[in-house]
Structure formats: C-alpha cells, structure tokens
Amino acid sequence: MSPSEVQEADIVDLAHDGRGVARVGGKAVFVHGALPGERVRLRVIKRRRQLDEAGLVDVLIASPDRVVPACAHFGVCGGCSLQHLSAPAQLAAKERQLLENLERIGRVRPERVLAPLRGPAWAYRRRARLGVKYVHKKGRVLAGFREREKPYLADLTRCEVLQEPLATLPKDLAALVETLSIKEKIPQVEVAGGDASIALVFRVLETPGPRDTEKIAAFGAQRGLQIYLQTGGLDTVRPLAQDYPPLTYAVDGGRIVIEFGPVDFIQINREINASMVTTALGLLLPMASDTALDLFCGLGNFTLPLARRAARVVGIEGDAALLAKAGANAVRNGIGNAAFFRENLFEPTQFGPWANERYDLVLLDPPRAGAAALLPRMAHWRPRRVVYISCHPGSLARDAENLVYTQGFKLTCAGVMDMFPQTTHVESIAVFEGPA
C-alpha cells in the first residue's frame, strides 16, 4: 500500500494512546480518530518497521460508542484524545488496559475488579499549564495546549475540561497578553484552583513594568483570580497582591482542609481526589491501634485523613517545600499523631530511622516511575495491607509482580479512577494483602 493510497480496514483494538488499531497485510496500522468495531477508510501517513501510522479518511460503519466531541478543537489540540468515545467506553478501555498490564507485565490478576471511580466528564481540571506565544505570522498571541504531536500551540478559544469559570481562559489570556509590552516574554501561565479561590501564575522572562502590571492585575480583579508572577525557578513565584486568601481544598467529607501554593502538586480532579481519598481509607481499613506509613505523601492528602483513624501515621516525601506544608497542614487541622520526614524514596540505602520501624498499613502514591526501589523494605515493615495509587499501569504491574512473587503479597482488588476524562491517562488503585 503506497503512503497516499486510501484503503478500507476494520478497527480491531484501541491503542494505549487512543488510536484505533487495524491489521492490513498482517501489519498493525494505528489510525487517529478510529474506534474498535468500526469499518473505516484510512490513508497511511507514516511507515515504520513494526507498524504504520494512518489518518482517518471517513467512517463507513461507526461504533455504537462513538459520540460527537464536545470541543471544537478536538483532533487539533493535543490536550484530549478520547472525546469521540463515550464516557463509559473510555472507562471500560482504561480498565482493560489496567488488567492487561497486570497480567502481561506483572503476571497477576486481582481477585476482584473494583467498580470505576467516576466524576464529571467535563469542566473537571483545576490544574493546568497553558503555553503562551506571540506568533509573528499570525500577528497575535495564542494561549493553550500544544497541537497533537506537534510543537506548536493550538489556536484555542475554549477548553471544555478546564473547571468553570476557566473555559474561555485560552482566548482571554491571549487577548490580555496581546496588550502587554512584554507579550513576547510570557511563555506560560499555570492555573491552580482551590475550592474557593483560583490562582494564575504568569511565567515572565522580563519583569513587567507598571502599565503591564496594572493590566495583569485588572485582568485578575475582573475575574476574581489571584495573580502570581514567576521570574525564574519555582522559588521566585510571588503574589501580585499581599492580601490573597490561602488556596485550599477539602477531603474526608470536609473534615480535613489542605492548604497549598499555586505551583504545588495537587491532583487535578477535585471530585475524584475526594472520592479517591475516601476509597483508599475504606480499602486500607485502619484500626485505632494501627501505625501507618504514607509514602510520597506530598501535602498530606492521604496522611491527614488516615491520622484521624490510626494511632500514628508517618508521611515520607522528597520535596522539602511540600513536606513543610504537610506538617503545617497537620497543625492547622489539629492533628498531632502524624510525623513527616524528608527522604529520596528512590535511594533506600540512605533511608533514616523511620524505615527501621514496623507498620501495620502502607499507602503508596508514587510518580510514573513507580516504587520498585523501596519495595524490598516491605519484608521488614510487614504490613497486613498495602494500598497502591498509580498514575501508570505499566509501573503498577511491574511493582505488583514484585509484591506478589517476591514479597508474598496477594493482589485482592484493583480498579480504575476517572481522574483524566477525555484523555488516555489511566489512574488506578490496587490493594495487596500481606502474607499471613
């Protein structure tokens, strides 16, 4: 088949990046915008040794799970790649991916598959990093996410996954920056939303003068947004005004309030985060006499609710600024039975005295790389239960293999959480019971 030839094919699978997969002449062809069960016409645009990449010409027989994308920029903007697939089908695909990874990479199967944690399909995103660029050829500023598989910024007017009232932020930011004398010196704006306040962090390569500062301040005031400027690294983030209330969000039915800074890591989906914390506690089943260990604890998202139910909780985090805020959040919430220690969790030979204690429960919420380096310590901690929160099914599967076959744990249940609707990101939760 020549690269320009149009050919018919059946879509037999969905790849992890959201592309449909066809088999043409015994070779896999990845097709943007196609869904399993569809008969399509496609055109190969890139040939590779193992697979070909193709564009969708048209759909001859549509999947019953196909829906009309809610965003006018779908297919161009790289922020979302599954808007053409119904919400239940998205979750089913993510669940399949999780279970396939566990079986193929980890050689394990959960005894029970948890029902997916569901939240809002749209307007859910409370954290985002928007690119900003003055494009000379267009003679104007663009703001938003990058185009799909391209380095250019997509020309956006709205973003349907940003929480209200931020849907028009790409267009509004572009219009603001166009009026500034430093319009070519603002590469990005970060969004951070708390339950009651929303902050914007303008990354500036040149400190704005009085007139520019005035315009940026007015933009924030008109929309009820806090404005911060960042002139260098994360330690240079400064508020434009000194009277901003702290950014906060609540978990544990409102009983725990977490305070955070505008560039601190928080889960991007408020509703799923709240239900994830509740679910994790329900799966850990802490008793009042338990000592629990929370690894990669961040701001105390799980640590503090856990401390309300256990005798003692130890939170471990590598980021000093997050750790300090976790301690301050404990004090603010009247929690005295949580201790926090700074540790690089990828360097177990350097672990402090906390690692020599015993723990009844362990909660893990590692980054994409997983937690392989610290898993050998489980043999010493000997927890009766481990709850593992994962943002990458491949690393979870690899760690599950270690926990089951090396450490003697049993994978009792696992399931997906709809943290990133409309995208291919798979967030999951798994429970491991310790050896008797």
DRENDO-1510 file (C-alpha; in Angstrom, 1 decimal, always signed):
<recs>
REC; n; res; u; v; w
REC; 1; MET; +0.0; +0.0; +0.0 .
REC; 2; SER; +1.5; +3.3; -1.0 .
REC; 3; PRO; +1.5; +6.1; +1.6 .
REC; 4; SER; -1.1; +8.1; -0.3 .
REC; 5; GLU; -3.4; +5.2; -1.1 .
REC; 6; VAL; -6.9; +5.1; +0.6 .
REC; 7; GLN; -7.8; +1.7; +1.9 .
REC; 8; GLU; -10.6; +0.1; +3.8 .
REC; 9; ALA; -10.0; -1.7; +7.1 .
REC; 10; ASP; -11.6; -3.0; +10.3 .
REC; 11; ILE; -10.5; -1.5; +13.6 .
REC; 12; VAL; -9.9; -4.3; +16.0 .
REC; 13; ASP; -8.4; -2.6; +19.1 .
REC; 14; LEU; -7.7; +0.7; +20.8 .
REC; 15; ALA; -4.0; +1.5; +21.5 .
REC; 16; HIS; -2.9; +3.0; +24.8 .
REC; 17; ASP; -2.6; +6.4; +23.2 .
REC; 18; GLY; -6.2; +6.4; +21.9 .
REC; 19; ARG; -5.6; +5.5; +18.3 .
REC; 20; GLY; -7.6; +2.7; +16.6 .
REC; 21; VAL; -5.6; -0.4; +15.5 .
REC; 22; ALA; -6.3; -2.1; +12.2 .
REC; 23; ARG; -4.4; -5.1; +10.6 .
REC; 24; VAL; -3.5; -4.5; +7.0 .
REC; 25; GLY; -1.5; -7.2; +5.2 .
REC; 26; GLY; -0.5; -8.7; +8.6 .
REC; 27; LYS; +0.9; -5.4; +9.8 .
REC; 28; ALA; -0.6; -3.2; +12.6 .
REC; 29; VAL; -1.8; +0.2; +11.4 .
REC; 30; PHE; -2.5; +2.9; +14.1 .
REC; 31; VAL; -5.4; +5.2; +13.0 .
REC; 32; HIS; -6.1; +8.6; +14.6 .
REC; 33; GLY; -9.8; +9.0; +15.4 .
REC; 34; ALA; -10.9; +5.4; +14.7 .
REC; 35; LEU; -12.6; +3.2; +17.3 .
REC; 36; PRO; -12.8; -0.6; +17.8 .
REC; 37; GLY; -15.6; -2.2; +15.9 .
REC; 38; GLU; -15.5; +0.3; +13.1 .
REC; 39; ARG; -15.1; -0.1; +9.4 .
REC; 40; VAL; -13.1; +2.9; +8.1 .
REC; 41; ARG; -11.3; +4.3; +5.1 .
REC; 42; LEU; -7.7; +5.3; +6.0 .
REC; 43; ARG; -4.6; +6.8; +4.4 .
REC; 44; VAL; -1.1; +5.7; +5.6 .
REC; 45; ILE; +0.9; +8.8; +6.5 .
REC; 46; LYS; +4.0; +7.2; +8.1 .
REC; 47; ARG; +5.6; +3.8; +7.6 .
REC; 48; ARG; +7.6; +2.1; +10.3 .
REC; 49; ARG; +9.2; -1.3; +10.5 .
REC; 50; GLN; +6.8; -2.7; +13.1 .
REC; 51; LEU; +3.7; -0.6; +12.3 .
REC; 52; ASP; +2.2; +2.0; +10.1 .
REC; 53; GLU; +0.5; +5.3; +11.1 .
REC; 54; ALA; -2.6; +6.4; +9.3 .
REC; 55; GLY; -5.1; +9.3; +9.1 .
REC; 56; LEU; -8.8; +8.6; +9.2 .
REC; 57; VAL; -10.5; +9.5; +5.8 .
REC; 58; ASP; -14.0; +8.5; +6.9 .
REC; 59; VAL; -16.0; +6.1; +9.0 .
REC; 60; LEU; -18.1; +3.6; +6.9 .
REC; 61; ILE; -19.6; +1.7; +9.9 .
REC; 62; ALA; -19.4; +3.6; +13.2 .
REC; 63; SER; -19.0; +2.1; +16.7 .
REC; 64; PRO; -22.1; +2.4; +18.9 .
REC; 65; ASP; -19.7; +4.0; +21.5 .
REC; 66; ARG; -18.8; +6.9; +19.1 .
REC; 67; VAL; -20.1; +10.3; +20.3 .
REC; 68; VAL; -19.8; +13.8; +18.9 .
REC; 69; PRO; -16.8; +15.6; +20.6 .
REC; 70; ALA; -17.9; +18.4; +22.8 .
REC; 71; CYS; -14.8; +20.6; +22.0 .
REC; 72; ALA; -14.5; +22.4; +18.7 .
REC; 73; HIS; -10.7; +21.9; +18.9 .
REC; 74; PHE; -10.7; +18.2; +19.3 .
REC; 75; GLY; -8.3; +16.5; +16.8 .
REC; 76; VAL; -6.1; +19.6; +16.7 .
REC; 77; CYS; -5.4; +20.3; +20.3 .
REC; 78; GLY; -3.2; +17.6; +22.0 .
REC; 79; GLY; -4.9; +18.0; +25.4 .
REC; 80; CYS; -7.6; +15.4; +24.8 .
REC; 81; SER; -7.6; +12.3; +22.6 .
REC; 82; LEU; -10.8; +10.4; +23.5 .
REC; 83; GLN; -13.6; +12.9; +23.2 .
REC; 84; HIS; -15.1; +10.8; +20.3 .
REC; 85; LEU; -15.5; +7.8; +22.7 .
REC; 86; SER; -18.4; +7.7; +25.2 .
REC; 87; ALA; -17.5; +8.1; +28.9 .
REC; 88; PRO; -18.5; +4.6; +29.9 .
REC; 89; ALA; -16.5; +3.2; +26.9 .
REC; 90; GLN; -13.5; +5.3; +27.9 .
REC; 91; LEU; -13.5; +3.8; +31.4 .
REC; 92; ALA; -14.0; +0.3; +30.1 .
REC; 93; ALA; -11.0; +0.7; +27.8 .
REC; 94; LYS; -8.9; +2.0; +30.7 .
REC; 95; GLU; -9.9; -0.9; +32.9 .
REC; 96; ARG; -8.9; -3.3; +30.1 .
REC; 97; GLN; -5.6; -1.6; +29.8 .
REC; 98; LEU; -5.0; -1.9; +33.6 .
REC; 99; LEU; -5.9; -5.6; +33.7 .
REC; 100; GLU; -3.9; -6.4; +30.6 .
REC; 101; ASN; -0.8; -4.7; +32.0 .
REC; 102; LEU; -1.2; -6.5; +35.3 .
REC; 103; GLU; -1.5; -9.8; +33.5 .
REC; 104; ARG; +1.1; -9.3; +30.8 .
REC; 105; ILE; +3.8; -7.4; +32.7 .
REC; 106; GLY; +3.1; -8.4; +36.3 .
REC; 107; ARG; +1.7; -12.0; +35.7 .
REC; 108; VAL; -1.0; -11.2; +38.3 .
REC; 109; ARG; -4.8; -10.9; +38.3 .
REC; 110; PRO; -6.8; -9.1; +41.0 .
REC; 111; GLU; -9.3; -11.4; +42.9 .
REC; 112; ARG; -11.8; -8.6; +42.4 .
REC; 113; VAL; -12.1; -5.7; +40.0 .
REC; 114; LEU; -13.3; -2.6; +41.7 .
REC; 115; ALA; -16.1; -0.5; +40.2 .
REC; 116; PRO; -14.5; +2.5; +38.5 .
REC; 117; LEU; -14.5; +5.8; +40.4 .
REC; 118; ARG; -16.5; +8.2; +38.3 .
REC; 119; GLY; -16.6; +12.0; +38.4 .
REC; 120; PRO; -17.6; +14.8; +36.0 .
REC; 121; ALA; -16.7; +14.2; +32.4 .
REC; 122; TRP; -16.2; +17.9; +31.6 .
REC; 123; ALA; -15.0; +21.1; +33.5 .
REC; 124; TYR; -13.0; +18.9; +35.9 .
REC; 125; ARG; -9.5; +20.3; +35.6 .
REC; 126; ARG; -8.3; +22.5; +38.4 .
REC; 127; ARG; -4.6; +22.4; +37.5 .
REC; 128; ALA; -3.2; +23.2; +34.1 .
REC; 129; ARG; -0.1; +24.6; +32.4 .
REC; 130; LEU; -1.0; +26.7; +29.4 .
REC; 131; GLY; +1.5; +27.7; +26.8 .
REC; 132; VAL; +1.6; +31.3; +25.6 .
REC; 133; LYS; +3.2; +32.6; +22.4 .
REC; 134; TYR; +3.2; +35.6; +20.2 .
REC; 135; VAL; +3.1; +34.2; +16.7 .
REC; 136; HIS; +4.6; +36.7; +14.2 .
REC; 137; LYS; +3.0; +35.1; +11.2 .
REC; 138; LYS; -0.5; +35.4; +12.7 .
REC; 139; GLY; +0.3; +38.8; +14.3 .
REC; 140; ARG; -1.3; +37.7; +17.5 .
REC; 141; VAL; -0.9; +35.8; +20.7 .
REC; 142; LEU; -2.0; +32.1; +21.2 .
REC; 143; ALA; -2.6; +30.5; +24.6 .
REC; 144; GLY; -3.5; +26.9; +25.5 .
REC; 145; PHE; -2.2; +23.4; +24.9 .
REC; 146; ARG; +0.1; +22.1; +22.1 .
REC; 147; GLU; -1.3; +20.7; +18.9 .
REC; 148; ARG; -1.5; +16.9; +18.8 .
REC; 149; GLU; +2.0; +15.5; +18.1 .
REC; 150; LYS; +3.3; +19.0; +17.1 .
REC; 151; PRO; +5.4; +21.6; +18.9 .
REC; 152; TYR; +3.0; +24.4; +18.0 .
REC; 153; LEU; +0.4; +25.9; +20.3 .
REC; 154; ALA; -3.2; +25.1; +19.2 .
REC; 155; ASP; -5.3; +28.1; +18.3 .
REC; 156; LEU; -7.9; +27.7; +21.1 .
REC; 157; THR; -10.9; +29.8; +22.1 .
REC; 158; ARG; -12.3; +27.5; +24.8 .
REC; 159; CYS; -11.2; +24.4; +26.8 .
REC; 160; GLU; -14.0; +22.2; +27.9 .
REC; 161; VAL; -12.1; +20.3; +30.5 .
REC; 162; LEU; -10.9; +23.4; +32.5 .
REC; 163; GLN; -13.1; +23.9; +35.6 .
REC; 164; GLU; -15.6; +26.7; +35.5 .
REC; 165; PRO; -15.2; +29.7; +35.2 .
REC; 166; LEU; -12.0; +29.0; +33.2 .
REC; 167; ALA; -13.3; +27.5; +29.9 .
REC; 168; THR; -12.6; +30.7; +28.0 .
REC; 169; LEU; -9.2; +31.3; +29.6 .
REC; 170; PRO; -7.1; +30.5; +26.5 .
REC; 171; LYS; -8.9; +33.2; +24.5 .
REC; 172; ASP; -9.0; +35.6; +27.4 .
REC; 173; LEU; -5.3; +35.2; +28.2 .
REC; 174; ALA; -4.3; +35.6; +24.6 .
REC; 175; ALA; -6.3; +38.9; +24.4 .
REC; 176; LEU; -4.7; +40.2; +27.6 .
REC; 177; VAL; -1.1; +39.3; +26.6 .
REC; 178; GLU; -1.5; +40.9; +23.2 .
REC; 179; THR; -2.0; +44.3; +25.0 .
REC; 180; LEU; +1.3; +44.0; +27.0 .
REC; 181; SER; +4.6; +45.4; +26.1 .
REC; 182; ILE; +6.2; +42.1; +27.2 .
REC; 183; LYS; +3.9; +39.9; +25.1 .
REC; 184; GLU; +6.9; +38.0; +23.7 .
REC; 185; LYS; +8.3; +37.4; +27.2 .
REC; 186; ILE; +5.5; +35.3; +28.7 .
REC; 187; PRO; +5.9; +31.6; +27.7 .
REC; 188; GLN; +3.3; +30.1; +30.0 .
REC; 189; VAL; +0.6; +30.6; +32.6 .
REC; 190; GLU; -0.2; +28.0; +35.2 .
REC; 191; VAL; -3.7; +27.5; +36.7 .
REC; 192; ALA; -4.2; +26.3; +40.2 .
REC; 193; GLY; -7.8; +26.1; +41.6 .
REC; 194; GLY; -8.7; +25.6; +45.2 .
REC; 195; ASP; -12.3; +25.1; +46.5 .
REC; 196; ALA; -12.9; +28.8; +46.9 .
REC; 197; SER; -10.1; +30.6; +45.0 .
REC; 198; ILE; -8.2; +30.2; +41.7 .
REC; 199; ALA; -4.7; +31.4; +41.0 .
REC; 200; LEU; -2.8; +32.1; +37.8 .
REC; 201; VAL; +1.0; +32.1; +37.7 .
REC; 202; PHE; +2.5; +34.1; +34.9 .
REC; 203; ARG; +5.9; +32.9; +33.9 .
REC; 204; VAL; +7.7; +36.1; +32.8 .
REC; 205; LEU; +11.1; +36.3; +31.2 .
REC; 206; GLU; +11.2; +40.1; +31.8 .
REC; 207; THR; +9.6; +41.8; +34.9 .
REC; 208; PRO; +6.5; +43.7; +33.7 .
REC; 209; GLY; +6.6; +47.5; +34.1 .
REC; 210; PRO; +3.9; +49.5; +35.9 .
REC; 211; ARG; +1.4; +49.6; +33.0 .
REC; 212; ASP; +1.7; +45.9; +32.2 .
REC; 213; THR; +1.4; +45.1; +35.9 .
REC; 214; GLU; -1.7; +47.2; +36.1 .
REC; 215; LYS; -3.3; +45.4; +33.1 .
REC; 216; ILE; -2.5; +41.9; +34.6 .
REC; 217; ALA; -3.9; +43.0; +38.0 .
REC; 218; ALA; -7.1; +44.3; +36.4 .
REC; 219; PHE; -7.5; +41.0; +34.5 .
REC; 220; GLY; -7.3; +39.1; +37.8 .
REC; 221; ALA; -9.6; +41.5; +39.6 .
REC; 222; GLN; -12.3; +41.4; +36.9 .
REC; 223; ARG; -12.4; +37.6; +37.0 .
REC; 224; GLY; -11.9; +37.1; +40.8 .
REC; 225; LEU; -8.5; +35.4; +40.2 .
REC; 226; GLN; -5.3; +35.6; +42.2 .
REC; 227; ILE; -2.3; +36.6; +40.1 .
REC; 228; TYR; +1.3; +35.5; +40.7 .
REC; 229; LEU; +4.4; +36.3; +38.8 .
REC; 230; GLN; +7.3; +33.8; +38.3 .
REC; 231; THR; +10.6; +35.4; +37.2 .
REC; 232; GLY; +12.8; +32.3; +37.5 .
REC; 233; GLY; +12.6; +29.0; +39.3 .
REC; 234; LEU; +9.7; +27.9; +41.5 .
REC; 235; ASP; +11.2; +29.8; +44.4 .
REC; 236; THR; +10.6; +33.1; +42.5 .
REC; 237; VAL; +6.8; +32.8; +42.5 .
REC; 238; ARG; +5.4; +36.0; +44.1 .
REC; 239; PRO; +1.8; +37.2; +44.5 .
REC; 240; LEU; +0.8; +40.5; +42.8 .
REC; 241; ALA; -1.1; +41.5; +45.9 .
REC; 242; GLN; -0.4; +40.6; +49.5 .
REC; 243; ASP; -4.0; +40.0; +50.7 .
REC; 244; TYR; -4.9; +36.8; +48.8 .
REC; 245; PRO; -6.6; +34.2; +51.0 .
REC; 246; PRO; -4.8; +30.8; +51.0 .
REC; 247; LEU; -5.6; +28.3; +48.3 .
REC; 248; THR; -7.3; +25.3; +50.0 .
REC; 249; TYR; -9.3; +22.1; +49.2 .
REC; 250; ALA; -11.2; +19.8; +51.5 .
REC; 251; VAL; -11.1; +16.0; +51.7 .
REC; 252; ASP; -12.5; +13.4; +54.2 .
REC; 253; GLY; -16.0; +14.9; +54.0 .
REC; 254; GLY; -14.7; +18.4; +54.7 .
REC; 255; ARG; -13.1; +17.4; +57.9 .
REC; 256; ILE; -9.6; +17.9; +56.5 .
REC; 257; VAL; -8.6; +21.2; +54.7 .
REC; 258; ILE; -5.4; +21.1; +52.8 .
REC; 259; GLU; -3.6; +24.4; +52.1 .
REC; 260; PHE; -1.3; +24.6; +49.1 .
REC; 261; GLY; +0.7; +27.0; +47.0 .
REC; 262; PRO; -0.1; +27.9; +43.3 .
REC; 263; VAL; +2.7; +25.7; +41.9 .
REC; 264; ASP; +2.4; +22.8; +44.4 .
REC; 265; PHE; +1.4; +19.4; +43.2 .
REC; 266; ILE; -2.3; +18.6; +43.8 .
REC; 267; GLN; -4.5; +16.1; +42.0 .
REC; 268; ILE; -6.1; +17.9; +39.0 .
REC; 269; ASN; -9.6; +16.5; +39.5 .
REC; 270; ARG; -11.2; +17.8; +42.7 .
REC; 271; GLU; -14.1; +15.4; +42.8 .
REC; 272; ILE; -12.1; +12.3; +42.0 .
REC; 273; ASN; -9.4; +13.2; +44.5 .
REC; 274; ALA; -12.0; +13.5; +47.3 .
REC; 275; SER; -13.6; +10.1; +46.4 .
REC; 276; MET; -10.1; +8.6; +45.9 .
REC; 277; VAL; -9.1; +9.5; +49.5 .
REC; 278; THR; -12.4; +8.1; +50.9 .
REC; 279; THR; -12.0; +4.9; +48.8 .
REC; 280; ALA; -8.3; +4.4; +49.9 .
REC; 281; LEU; -9.3; +4.7; +53.5 .
REC; 282; GLY; -12.2; +2.2; +53.0 .
REC; 283; LEU; -9.7; -0.2; +51.4 .
REC; 284; LEU; -7.0; +0.2; +54.0 .
REC; 285; LEU; -9.5; -0.3; +56.8 .
REC; 286; PRO; -7.3; +1.4; +59.5 .
REC; 287; MET; -7.9; +0.5; +63.2 .
REC; 288; ALA; -7.4; +2.9; +66.1 .
REC; 289; SER; -4.3; +0.9; +67.2 .
REC; 290; ASP; -2.5; +0.9; +63.8 .
REC; 291; THR; +0.7; +2.6; +62.7 .
REC; 292; ALA; +0.6; +3.6; +59.1 .
REC; 293; LEU; +3.2; +4.7; +56.5 .
REC; 294; ASP; +2.3; +7.1; +53.7 .
REC; 295; LEU; +5.0; +7.1; +51.0 .
REC; 296; PHE; +5.2; +10.0; +48.6 .
REC; 297; CYS; +2.8; +11.9; +50.9 .
REC; 298; GLY; +3.0; +15.3; +49.3 .
REC; 299; LEU; +0.9; +17.9; +51.2 .
REC; 300; GLY; -0.8; +15.2; +53.4 .
REC; 301; ASN; -3.6; +14.4; +51.0 .
REC; 302; PHE; -3.9; +10.9; +52.5 .
REC; 303; THR; -1.8; +11.2; +55.6 .
REC; 304; LEU; -4.1; +13.6; +57.5 .
REC; 305; PRO; -7.4; +11.7; +56.9 .
REC; 306; LEU; -5.5; +8.5; +57.8 .
REC; 307; ALA; -4.2; +10.1; +61.0 .
REC; 308; ARG; -7.9; +10.7; +62.1 .
REC; 309; ARG; -8.4; +6.9; +62.1 .
REC; 310; ALA; -5.0; +5.4; +63.2 .
REC; 311; ALA; -2.8; +5.6; +66.2 .
REC; 312; ARG; +0.1; +7.1; +64.3 .
REC; 313; VAL; +1.0; +7.9; +60.7 .
REC; 314; VAL; +4.4; +8.6; +59.2 .
REC; 315; GLY; +4.5; +10.6; +56.0 .
REC; 316; ILE; +7.5; +10.5; +53.7 .
REC; 317; GLU; +8.2; +13.0; +50.9 .
REC; 318; GLY; +11.2; +14.1; +48.9 .
REC; 319; ASP; +10.2; +17.7; +48.2 .
REC; 320; ALA; +11.2; +19.8; +51.2 .
REC; 321; ALA; +8.6; +22.6; +50.5 .
REC; 322; LEU; +5.7; +20.1; +50.2 .
REC; 323; LEU; +6.9; +18.4; +53.4 .
REC; 324; ALA; +6.9; +21.6; +55.3 .
REC; 325; LYS; +3.4; +22.4; +54.1 .
REC; 326; ALA; +2.2; +18.8; +55.1 .
REC; 327; GLY; +3.4; +19.5; +58.6 .
REC; 328; ALA; +1.7; +22.9; +58.7 .
REC; 329; ASN; -1.5; +21.3; +57.4 .
REC; 330; ALA; -1.4; +18.8; +60.2 .
REC; 331; VAL; -1.1; +21.6; +62.8 .
REC; 332; ARG; -3.9; +23.6; +61.1 .
REC; 333; ASN; -6.2; +20.6; +61.2 .
REC; 334; GLY; -5.4; +19.8; +64.9 .
REC; 335; ILE; -3.6; +16.5; +64.1 .
REC; 336; GLY; -0.8; +15.6; +66.4 .
REC; 337; ASN; -0.2; +12.0; +65.6 .
REC; 338; ALA; +1.4; +12.5; +62.1 .
REC; 339; ALA; +5.2; +12.7; +61.7 .
REC; 340; PHE; +6.8; +13.8; +58.4 .
REC; 341; PHE; +10.3; +13.0; +57.1 .
REC; 342; ARG; +12.1; +14.2; +54.0 .
REC; 343; GLU; +13.6; +11.3; +52.1 .
REC; 344; ASN; +14.5; +10.4; +48.5 .
REC; 345; LEU; +12.4; +7.3; +48.1 .
REC; 346; PHE; +14.5; +6.2; +45.2 .
REC; 347; GLU; +17.6; +5.9; +47.4 .
REC; 348; PRO; +16.7; +3.2; +50.0 .
REC; 349; THR; +20.3; +2.8; +51.2 .
REC; 350; GLN; +20.0; +6.3; +52.6 .
REC; 351; PHE; +16.8; +5.9; +54.5 .
REC; 352; GLY; +16.6; +7.3; +58.0 .
REC; 353; PRO; +15.4; +5.6; +61.2 .
REC; 354; TRP; +11.7; +5.7; +60.2 .
REC; 355; ALA; +12.5; +2.9; +57.7 .
REC; 356; ASN; +13.5; +0.5; +60.5 .
REC; 357; GLU; +10.1; +0.6; +62.2 .
REC; 358; ARG; +7.2; -1.8; +61.7 .
REC; 359; TYR; +4.0; -0.6; +60.0 .
REC; 360; ASP; +0.5; -2.2; +60.0 .
REC; 361; LEU; -0.5; -0.4; +56.9 .
REC; 362; VAL; +1.3; +1.2; +53.9 .
REC; 363; LEU; -0.1; +3.6; +51.4 .
REC; 364; LEU; +1.9; +4.3; +48.2 .
REC; 365; ASP; +1.2; +7.1; +45.7 .
REC; 366; PRO; +4.4; +7.1; +43.6 .
REC; 367; PRO; +5.1; +9.1; +40.4 .
REC; 368; ARG; +5.0; +7.4; +36.9 .
REC; 369; ALA; +8.3; +5.6; +37.6 .
REC; 370; GLY; +6.6; +3.5; +40.3 .
REC; 371; ALA; +8.1; +2.4; +43.6 .
REC; 372; ALA; +10.5; -0.5; +42.7 .
REC; 373; ALA; +13.4; +0.8; +44.7 .
REC; 374; LEU; +11.7; +0.7; +48.1 .
REC; 375; LEU; +9.7; -2.5; +47.7 .
REC; 376; PRO; +12.4; -4.7; +49.3 .
REC; 377; ARG; +11.7; -2.8; +52.6 .
REC; 378; MET; +8.2; -4.3; +52.7 .
REC; 379; ALA; +9.8; -7.5; +54.1 .
REC; 380; HIS; +10.9; -5.5; +57.2 .
REC; 381; TRP; +7.7; -3.4; +57.5 .
REC; 382; ARG; +5.4; -6.5; +57.1 .
REC; 383; PRO; +2.2; -4.5; +56.7 .
REC; 384; ARG; -1.0; -6.5; +56.7 .
REC; 385; ARG; -2.3; -4.3; +53.8 .
REC; 386; VAL; -0.9; -2.1; +51.1 .
REC; 387; VAL; -3.0; +0.4; +49.1 .
REC; 388; TYR; -1.2; +1.5; +45.9 .
REC; 389; ILE; -2.4; +4.6; +44.0 .
REC; 390; SER; -1.0; +4.5; +40.4 .
REC; 391; CYS; -0.8; +7.0; +37.6 .
REC; 392; HIS; +0.9; +4.5; +35.2 .
REC; 393; PRO; -0.5; +0.9; +34.8 .
REC; 394; GLY; +2.9; -0.4; +33.5 .
REC; 395; SER; +4.8; +0.6; +36.6 .
REC; 396; LEU; +2.0; -0.7; +38.8 .
REC; 397; ALA; +2.1; -4.0; +37.1 .
REC; 398; ARG; +5.9; -4.3; +37.5 .
REC; 399; ASP; +5.6; -3.4; +41.2 .
REC; 400; ALA; +2.7; -5.8; +41.6 .
REC; 401; GLU; +4.9; -8.7; +40.3 .
REC; 402; ASN; +7.5; -7.9; +42.9 .
REC; 403; LEU; +4.9; -7.6; +45.8 .
REC; 404; VAL; +3.2; -10.9; +44.8 .
REC; 405; TYR; +6.1; -13.1; +43.7 .
REC; 406; THR; +9.0; -11.7; +45.8 .
REC; 407; GLN; +7.3; -10.3; +48.9 .
REC; 408; GLY; +4.4; -12.8; +49.2 .
REC; 409; PHE; +1.5; -10.4; +49.0 .
REC; 410; LYS; -1.8; -11.2; +47.4 .
REC; 411; LEU; -3.5; -8.8; +44.9 .
REC; 412; THR; -7.0; -8.7; +46.3 .
REC; 413; CYS; -8.5; -6.0; +44.2 .
REC; 414; ALA; -7.8; -3.3; +41.6 .
REC; 415; GLY; -9.7; -0.7; +39.6 .
REC; 416; VAL; -9.5; +2.5; +37.6 .
REC; 417; MET; -10.4; +6.1; +38.6 .
REC; 418; ASP; -11.7; +8.6; +36.1 .
REC; 419; MET; -9.1; +11.3; +37.1 .
REC; 420; PHE; -8.5; +12.4; +33.5 .
REC; 421; PRO; -11.7; +12.1; +31.4 .
REC; 422; GLN; -11.3; +12.6; +27.6 .
REC; 423; THR; -7.6; +11.7; +27.8 .
REC; 424; THR; -5.7; +8.4; +27.7 .
REC; 425; HIS; -4.2; +8.7; +31.2 .
REC; 426; VAL; -5.0; +5.8; +33.4 .
REC; 427; GLU; -5.2; +6.3; +37.1 .
REC; 428; SER; -5.8; +3.2; +39.3 .
REC; 429; ILE; -5.9; +1.8; +42.8 .
REC; 430; ALA; -4.8; -1.6; +43.9 .
REC; 431; VAL; -4.9; -3.5; +47.3 .
REC; 432; PHE; -2.3; -6.0; +48.4 .
REC; 433; GLU; -2.9; -8.2; +51.5 .
REC; 434; GLY; +0.3; -9.1; +53.4 .
REC; 435; PRO; +1.4; -12.7; +53.9 .
REC; 436; ALA; -0.1; -14.3; +57.0 .
</recs>
